[in-house]
Amino acid sequence: MYEPVKIDRRVVTVDTPPTERQMDVLIFAHQFFLENGQLPPGTRTSQHFGWKSPRSAQSHFSGLARRGYLEKNVCDNWKFTEKALVALT
């Protein structure tokens, strides 16, 4: 008989630390920002990490936002939070 798969859904809050991959994405985004004055587009991030879809980058950015490391500015673009800047120093 078919058994449904149980998915472990963790609650992610601003107190949840980023995953290792999310920290890699944050470091890449910071380096890109230092060189270009803006955060990288999803396509550039996906190319850097070898992902096939820019959606993968957006998922990581969203995860970082849920953890309090990124937020949207008034133009709906991602920006670093104070928490991210402290973590990157």
Secondary structure, DSSP 8 states (H G I E B T S, - for coil): -------------TTS---HHHHHHHHHHHHHHHHHSS---HHHHHHHHT-S-HHHHHHHHHHHHHTTSEEE-TTS-EEE-HHHHHHT-
